[in-house]
């Protein structure tokens, strides 16, 4: 196996899901320390400097500049070590399959059903006949989001070590926990990190580039009720679960994720639970336009207020927190144009046209850019993330390491 493939499979086999229900602590799950320590050990073996795993499972390190580039600005890379919580993620059995065309057969899920990827849902498969592709055995997600990115960065360092003649500035490297639950790089010490600008590696197919993300907010809705015997409930019972359902029905159904695309925003019900006396629902709201996010907040607050008016007192409460903002507000400033143009040129160096997409999600860069570390998002080459149909093509995985070698070389000269 190639260096990056070997690392990728090793990282995927270490379960490290985050958990939104324990998000009050960082990391939200102890398993994230396991992958943090594996990556840190690989960094140490390569000779990276300042390798640290802190009390929150943040892995940070530096790589010295090549000769003559010591005075150039430090270039940063950031990936995340957690995997998605929405699907089964433990244990993970990564496999390399040789794909000959047609349906990509992954395996069987835990209920014995066959897991396949169809060219109809993934037309990219038409160009992958004859390729090796990494999947699981069908019983879990793979974790290419974002362990492919982790493997690419570590393999970049291996390339630089093997060929000291490759030009590059000093590199700052971070591998952070809990990105999948909106925390991400919130605790990254940017002063110690020391990078002036850089990239996250947390995107989809090869050539994908993102400098636009959603603005994001989290909404927690709680309803209280009044329980009594169902036989004598008339005029007395207040069913909290029914109130949550009524609240949900007051939101525009056509603005749910399954009916939106492109620049469309949405309301998404992540989870709900409850009984007669107490019920709750957790939502996220997303939009590329912050003004539309604010409008969505008002819609939800108005729905809660209207229910309380109908009930005659306050039975429904709502709590809203901003999570991150559209990184385009920072990255599109003229002084950071090199982040886009250098990425375009580096993709071209491997024969790949860069495709800019408005990301329907966020990356660590969504908050880092507003904290003083402007960073756009590069391909991690995963498909169908967050589920058992996830896969990563080996040729794309390897090509991205070539792209990163070219990219760091473009920062071996002063930027205009």
Secondary structure, 3 states (H helix, E strand, C coil): CCHHHHHHHHHHCCCCECCHHHCCCCCCCCHHHHHHHHHHHHHHHHCCEEEEECCCCCEEEEECCCCCCCCCCCEEEEEECCECCCCCCCCCCCEEEECCCCCEEEEECCCCCEEEECCCCCHHHHHCCCCEEEECCCCCCCCHHHHHHHHHHHHHHHHHHHCCCCCCCCEEEEEECCHHHCCCCCCCCHHHHCCCEEEEEEECCCCEEEEECCEEEEEEEEEECECCCHHHCCCCCECHHHHHHHHHHCCCHHHCHHHCCCCCCEEEEEEEEECCCEEEEEEEEEECCHHHHHHHHHHHHHHHHHHHHHHCCCCEEEEEEEEECCCHHHHCCHHHHHHHHHHHHHHHHCCCCCEEEECCCCCCHHHHHHHCCEEEEEECCEECCCCCCCEEEHHHHHHHHHHHHHHHHHCCCCCC
